[in-house]
Amino acid sequence: MKATGIVRRIDDLGRVVIPKEIRRTMRIREGDPLEIYTDNEGEVIFKKYSPMGELGPYTKQYVDVLNRTSGLAVVICDRDQVIAVSGMPKKEMMGKRISPMVESLMEKRSSFVYGSDKGELSVSDEVPSAVSVMCPVIGGGDVMGAVMLLCGETAAAPSQTDIKLTQVAAGFLGKQMEE
């Protein structure tokens, strides 16, 4: 655990303010759920809660099926990072922060199709990865993450089948989030 040197007091209602610098660095937004952990040494740990992370087995199976069906690499992310990968080395992409452009499209509930007027899109700024199709996962009215098919060796506009596969995957995962 990394010390920040910041000290905060608990108010009379039991609240503590998480400093703006930490919220910005950790991408904690107003309304984001946090899990609270304690340990035997008296530490209280806040961790961003990812509802998409709870779907671990589904997302792993889904990326594998989409990869086999489309022949393209597939990535599923929550609102902050990549949580499932198939069709490319997992070590390369797993856990990487999503790019600000992907985050912005998700917040706007917008899809992305390569070759459209939106330019190019990369999953993460840390790893070069051209996105072919991206659809946000919306569950219970909230944006939870996104499903992305990556461009193959020849970056070309995706087929209608690839677009529909991505939409169905995002819709299915969104429905799973509601149950």
Buried (B, 14 or more C-beta within 10 A) or exposed (E): EEEEEEEEEEEEEEEEEEEEEEBEEBBBEEEBEEEEEEEEEEEEEBEBEBBBBEBEEBBBEBBBBBBEEBEBBBBBBBBBBBBBBBBBEBEBBEEBBBBEBBBEBBEEEEBBBBEEEBEEBBBBBBBEBEBBBBBBBBBEEEBBBBBBBBBBEEEEBBEEEBBEBBBEBBBBBBEBBEE
